[in-house]
Amino acid sequence: MAVAQELLDILVCPACKLPVKLTPDGQGLKCAQCRRVYPIKDDIPDMIIDDAKIEAE
């Protein structure tokens, strides 16, 4: 089961409060502003700032 679209529509980055988008591989949620990628574990987004990885542009 994937993350529900209704949830994806309301999730925002906890660091900068902007919407996040599903990564192409479906394994995380990325914020375009701060480039943090929040992992998805067992179909549950982990929106803890310390658990996110910052991707290079």
C-alpha positions in Angstrom: 0.0 0.0 0.0 1.4 3.4 -0.9 1.0 6.7 0.9 -2.6 8.0 0.3 -2.9 10.9 -2.1 -5.1 12.7 0.4 -2.2 12.7 2.9 0.3 13.8 0.2 -1.9 16.7 -0.6 -1.7 18.1 3.0 1.9 17.2 4.1 4.4 20.1 4.4 8.0 20.3 5.3 8.3 20.7 9.1 11.4 22.9 8.6 10.1 25.5 6.1 6.4 24.8 6.0 6.2 24.3 2.2 4.6 21.4 0.4 6.6 18.2 -0.1 6.5 16.0 -3.2 7.0 12.3 -3.6 10.5 11.4 -4.9 10.7 9.6 -8.3 11.5 6.3 -6.6 8.6 6.7 -4.1 10.9 6.2 -1.1 10.7 9.7 0.3 9.1 13.1 0.3 11.2 16.0 -0.9 11.0 19.7 -0.1 12.0 21.8 -3.0 12.9 24.8 -0.8 15.4 23.2 1.7 16.1 20.0 -0.3 15.3 17.8 2.7 14.1 14.3 1.8 12.0 12.7 4.5 12.0 8.9 4.3 8.9 6.7 3.9 9.0 3.7 6.2 6.4 1.0 5.9 4.2 3.4 3.9 4.4 6.0 6.7 6.1 9.3 6.0 8.8 10.0 8.7 8.5 13.8 8.9 11.1 14.2 11.7 13.7 16.9 10.7 16.6 15.0 12.2 15.7 11.9 10.1 15.7 13.8 6.8 18.7 13.8 4.4 19.6 17.0 2.6 20.1 16.3 -1.2 22.4 18.2 -3.4 20.7 20.1 -6.2 
